[in-house]
Amino acid sequence: MQLSSLLQRFSEPETLRMARLGRELRAKGIDIIDLSLGEPDFDTPEHIKEAAKKAIDENWSHYTPVGGYLELKEAVCTKLKRDNNLDYKPENIVVSTGAKQSLANVILSIINKGDEVIVPTPFWVTYAALVQIGEGEVVLIPGKIENEYKITPAQLEDAITPKTRLFIFSSPCNPSGSVYSKEELKQLASVFEKHPDVYIISDEIYEYINFVGGHESIAQFGFLKDRIIIVNGLSKGFAMTGWRLGYIAAPAELVKACEKLQGQFTSGTNAITQRAAITALTSDLSASFAMTKEFEKRRARVKELMAEIPGLRCTDPAGAFYVFPEVNDYYGKKDGENVITNADDLCMYLLNTGHVSTVTGSAFGNDKCIRISFANSMEKIEEGFRRIKKALQQLQ
């Protein structure tokens, strides 16, 4: 079968590939500890589930407006004002089937073939793939472990060219857990101020999973607001991965463009999820912050467990629920049969020998590292690290 050349521009997300490989091994009867997926192991809070049940009973079962119910757009605006002190109107909001679709809408609405898109590394795997689908050119800025993988204003300035159209980053960051402070964002904003043709996507999906204080959005700098697109959703902060709802806050002209695209791809987002999302975004956030407290406990335990394994070098994640250790000390080692030449090899070795699923750092733009998720139970985390330690001890 001859398929579209579009499929050659990008690869299957490594996060999903590792999850698939883990499932295949489980189907063979092998016990796999999953420390790969970025999915909270918590159930959706009860008040949100009750809102969904009520919506079913009230027959919210028909097609929805492409960009989302007005009440949900208003709820997003309320959330942005309450949590971020940002003023948006419903005309600035688009609701989509997950933040991934939100990102796709924005990127495909902005870039043309050959446009440059700057992405600091490490980055979430889908950023580069979406740029490649849109025939843009990905320009990577390497974040350094010494600076907690955060880029500097000088690095940003050096990367911008007349062809630069878009900048994409996340804070808190997947996979490094890095969080930009207000002052660091202000310094980056001062660079963008000098380049009025560059749009900025601020991925804030891990906003509530922050261990160092309140979340800071780059959209707070008013002189940039007409070029900033906030991307957020319900998956991480509300444990609603399967509900599939993301949203953007953006200039009205871009909102219309995203709605035009979405109208052809999927139309409006699931009606029941939208009604539940109104409750999620406007209710008390104590359930979300309780999950963050548990993630913080797991982070502390993961730091202890990593300290017991020689050859791992890691920053202290300030947000999200991952560690991103450098593992290149193990490159060149072998267990008599398997030779570890890179992060890909190490992840496959940990999967097949240690029976622990992780994700290669090459998928995130850093081939010295692997990503390990602590969005799993403490019991699973401790057993997973016991297996990782045992498997790495076998490499000589």
C-alpha positions in Angstrom: 0.0 0.0 0.0 1.3 3.4 -0.9 0.7 5.9 1.9 1.1 9.6 2.2 4.6 11.0 2.5 3.3 13.0 5.5 3.7 9.9 7.6 7.5 10.0 6.9 7.9 13.4 8.6 7.4 12.2 12.1 7.6 9.1 14.3 5.3 7.4 16.8 5.6 9.2 20.2 8.1 7.3 22.2 6.0 7.6 25.3 3.1 5.8 23.6 5.5 3.2 22.1 7.0 2.3 25.4 3.5 2.0 26.9 2.5 -0.3 24.0 5.7 -2.5 24.4 4.9 -2.8 28.1 1.3 -3.9 27.4 2.7 -6.5 24.9 5.0 -7.9 27.6 2.1 -8.0 30.2 0.0 -9.9 27.6 2.8 -12.6 27.7 2.5 -12.8 31.5 5.4 -10.6 32.4 5.0 -8.2 35.4 5.9 -4.7 34.1 6.2 -1.7 36.3 5.2 1.3 34.3 7.3 4.4 35.0 6.9 5.7 31.5 3.5 7.3 31.1 2.6 10.8 32.3 -0.7 9.8 33.7 -1.8 10.4 37.3 -2.8 7.2 39.0 -5.6 9.0 40.9 -9.2 8.8 40.0 -11.1 11.9 38.9 -12.5 13.8 41.9 -16.0 12.9 43.0 -17.6 16.3 42.4 -16.4 16.3 38.8 -17.8 12.8 38.2 -21.1 13.9 39.8 -21.3 16.8 37.4 -20.8 14.4 34.4 -23.6 12.1 35.7 -25.9 15.1 36.1 -25.1 16.1 32.5 -26.1 12.7 31.2 -29.3 12.8 33.1 -30.0 16.3 31.7 -29.4 15.0 28.2 -26.3 16.9 27.2 -26.0 14.5 24.4 -26.0 16.5 21.2 -23.4 18.1 19.0 -21.5 20.9 20.7 -20.3 24.2 19.3 -16.9 23.8 17.5 -15.0 26.0 20.0 -16.9 24.8 23.1 -19.9 25.8 25.1 -20.1 29.4 26.1 -20.4 28.5 29.7 -17.2 26.5 29.5 -15.4 29.3 27.8 -16.6 31.6 30.6 -15.3 29.0 33.1 -11.9 29.1 31.5 -11.8 32.9 31.7 -12.8 32.7 35.4 -10.0 30.2 36.1 -7.5 32.4 34.3 -8.5 35.4 36.3 -8.6 33.5 39.6 -5.4 31.5 39.3 -3.3 33.7 37.0 -4.7 37.2 37.2 -5.2 37.2 33.5 -8.1 38.9 31.7 -9.6 36.9 28.8 -13.0 36.9 27.2 -14.8 33.9 25.7 -13.9 35.1 22.2 -10.2 34.3 23.2 -10.9 30.6 24.1 -11.1 27.4 22.1 -11.9 24.1 23.7 -10.5 20.9 22.1 -10.2 17.2 22.5 -7.2 17.3 24.7 -4.3 19.8 24.9 -2.5 17.8 22.2 -5.2 18.9 19.7 -5.0 22.4 21.1 -1.3 22.4 20.2 -2.0 21.0 16.8 -4.6 23.6 16.0 -2.3 26.5 17.0 0.9 25.2 15.3 -0.9 24.4 12.0 -2.7 27.8 12.1 0.5 29.7 12.5 3.4 28.1 10.5 4.0 27.8 6.8 6.5 25.5 5.1 10.0 26.5 6.0 9.1 28.6 9.0 11.4 28.1 12.0 10.0 27.1 15.3 12.3 27.4 18.4 12.0 24.6 21.0 14.2 24.5 24.1 15.4 21.0 25.0 14.3 18.9 26.7 10.8 19.2 25.3 7.6 17.2 25.2 7.8 14.7 22.3 4.8 16.1 20.3 6.1 19.6 19.8 8.6 18.7 17.2 6.3 16.2 15.5 3.6 18.8 15.0 6.0 21.3 13.5 7.2 18.6 11.2 3.7 17.8 10.1 3.2 21.5 9.3 6.5 21.4 7.3 8.2 23.8 9.6 11.8 23.7 10.7 12.5 22.8 14.3 15.3 24.8 15.9 16.5 23.3 19.2 18.0 25.3 22.0 19.9 22.9 24.4 19.0 23.4 28.0 21.9 22.5 30.3 21.6 20.5 33.5 23.7 23.2 35.3 20.8 25.6 34.7 18.1 23.1 35.5 17.5 22.7 31.7 16.2 26.3 31.5 17.4 28.4 28.6 18.9 31.9 29.0 17.9 35.1 27.3 21.2 35.1 25.4 20.5 31.6 24.0 17.0 32.7 22.9 18.4 35.8 21.2 21.0 33.8 19.3 18.4 31.3 18.1 16.0 33.9 16.6 16.3 34.6 12.9 14.2 36.4 10.3 12.5 33.0 9.6 11.5 32.4 13.3 7.7 32.3 13.6 7.0 30.5 16.8 8.5 29.5 20.2 7.2 26.6 22.2 7.9 25.7 25.8 6.4 24.3 29.0 6.6 25.4 32.6 6.5 23.2 34.6 8.4 21.2 32.0 7.8 17.8 30.7 10.2 15.9 31.0 12.7 17.8 33.3 10.3 19.2 35.9 11.9 22.6 35.5 9.9 25.7 36.5 10.6 29.2 35.2 10.4 31.9 37.9 8.7 35.3 37.2 12.1 37.0 36.8 13.4 34.3 34.3 10.2 34.7 32.3 10.5 38.5 32.4 14.0 38.2 30.9 12.8 35.9 28.1 9.9 38.3 27.5 12.3 41.2 27.0 13.9 39.3 24.2 10.6 38.6 22.5 9.7 42.2 22.8 12.4 43.0 20.3 11.0 40.4 17.8 7.4 41.3 17.2 6.8 38.6 14.5 7.4 35.7 16.9 4.5 34.0 18.6 4.9 32.1 21.9 3.1 28.9 22.9 3.1 28.5 26.7 2.2 25.0 27.6 0.9 25.2 31.2 -0.7 21.7 31.5 1.3 21.0 34.7 0.4 24.3 36.3 -1.1 22.9 39.6 1.7 20.3 40.0 4.2 22.8 41.3 6.5 22.2 44.3 8.1 25.7 44.6 5.2 28.1 44.9 2.6 29.7 42.7 2.6 29.2 39.0 4.0 32.0 36.8 2.7 32.5 33.2 4.6 34.5 30.6 1.2 35.9 29.6 1.4 38.2 32.6 3.6 40.5 30.6 1.0 42.6 28.8 3.2 43.8 26.0 3.3 40.2 24.7 -0.2 39.2 25.3 -1.4 39.6 21.7 1.3 37.0 20.7 1.0 34.5 23.5 -1.1 31.3 23.3 -1.7 29.6 26.6 -2.3 25.8 26.2 -3.8 24.0 29.2 -6.2 21.2 30.0 -7.7 18.8 32.6 -5.5 15.7 32.3 -2.8 16.4 34.8 -4.2 18.7 37.5 -7.6 17.1 37.7 -6.7 13.4 36.9 -8.9 13.5 33.8 -6.7 11.9 31.1 -9.4 9.8 29.6 -11.9 12.6 29.4 -9.9 14.4 26.7 -10.3 18.2 27.1 -7.8 20.9 26.5 -8.1 24.6 25.8 -6.3 27.6 24.6 -6.4 31.3 25.5 -5.2 33.3 22.5 -5.8 36.4 20.3 -9.3 36.4 18.8 -8.0 36.1 15.2 -6.0 33.0 16.0 -9.0 31.5 17.9 -11.1 31.8 14.7 -8.3 30.1 12.7 -8.2 27.2 15.3 -11.9 26.8 15.1 -11.8 26.6 11.4 -9.3 23.8 11.5 -11.0 22.0 14.3 -14.3 22.2 12.4 -12.9 19.9 9.8 -10.9 17.6 12.1 -13.2 16.8 15.0 -15.8 19.6 15.4 -16.8 20.2 19.1 -15.5 18.3 22.1 -17.5 15.7 24.0 -20.6 17.3 25.6 -20.5 15.4 28.9 -16.8 16.2 29.4 -17.5 19.9 28.8 -20.2 20.0 31.4 -17.9 18.3 33.9 -15.1 20.7 33.0 -17.2 23.7 34.0 -17.4 22.2 37.5 -13.7 21.3 37.5 -12.5 24.7 36.6 -14.8 26.7 38.8 -14.8 24.6 42.0 -12.5 24.5 44.9 -9.1 23.1 44.0 -8.4 21.2 47.2 -8.6 17.8 45.4 -6.0 19.0 42.9 -3.7 20.3 45.5 -4.1 17.1 47.6 -2.8 15.1 44.5 0.1 17.5 44.3 1.0 16.9 48.0 1.1 13.2 47.2 3.3 13.8 44.2 5.6 15.8 46.4 6.0 12.8 48.8 6.8 10.6 45.9 9.3 13.1 44.5 11.1 13.0 47.9 11.2 9.2 47.9 12.4 9.1 44.3 15.3 11.4 45.2 16.2 9.0 48.0 16.0 6.0 45.7 18.0 7.6 42.9 20.8 8.5 45.4 21.3 4.8 45.9 22.1 4.2 42.3 25.5 5.2 41.1 26.0 7.0 37.8 22.7 8.9 37.8 22.9 12.7 37.7 19.7 14.7 38.0 18.2 18.1 38.8 15.6 18.4 41.5 12.2 18.7 39.7 10.4 21.8 40.8 7.1 20.7 39.1 5.3 17.9 37.1 5.9 14.3 38.1 9.1 13.2 36.4 12.8 12.9 37.0 15.1 13.2 34.0 18.5 11.8 35.0 21.6 11.7 32.9 22.5 8.0 32.4 25.4 8.2 30.0 27.8 6.8 32.5 26.3 3.4 31.5 26.9 3.8 27.8 29.5 1.3 26.6 28.7 -1.1 29.4 27.1 -4.6 28.9 25.7 -7.5 30.8 27.4 -10.1 28.6 24.7 -10.1 26.0 23.3 -6.6 25.8 25.5 -3.6 24.9 24.3 -0.2 26.0 25.3 2.4 23.4 22.7 5.1 24.1 19.5 6.0 26.0 17.3 4.0 23.6 19.3 0.9 24.4 19.2 1.5 28.1 15.4 1.9 28.1 14.9 -1.3 26.2 17.4 -3.0 28.5 15.4 -1.8 31.6 12.2 -3.0 30.0 13.3 -6.4 28.9 15.7 -7.2 31.7 14.5 -5.1 34.6 10.8 -5.2 33.5 10.4 -1.5 34.1 9.1 0.9 31.5 10.8 4.3 31.1 11.3 6.6 28.1 14.4 7.5 26.2 15.7 11.0 26.5 16.3 11.1 22.8 12.6 11.5 22.3 12.8 14.7 24.3 15.8 16.1 22.6 18.5 14.9 25.1 20.2 11.6 24.4 22.1 11.6 27.7 18.9 11.1 29.7 15.9 8.9 30.4 12.5 10.0 31.7 11.2 8.3 34.8 7.6 9.1 35.9 6.5 9.1 39.5 2.8 9.3 38.6 2.4 5.8 40.1 1.8 4.4 43.5 4.6 4.6 46.1 4.7 0.8 46.1 5.1 0.6 42.4 7.7 3.3 42.4 9.8 1.6 45.1 9.6 -1.8 43.3 10.4 -0.1 40.0 13.6 1.5 41.4 14.6 -1.7 43.0 14.4 -3.4 39.6 16.3 -0.5 37.9 19.1 -0.7 40.5 19.4 -4.4 40.1 19.4 -4.2 36.3 22.1 -1.5 36.2 24.3 -3.4 38.7 24.5 -6.1 36.1 26.1 -3.8 33.6 29.9 -3.9 33.5 
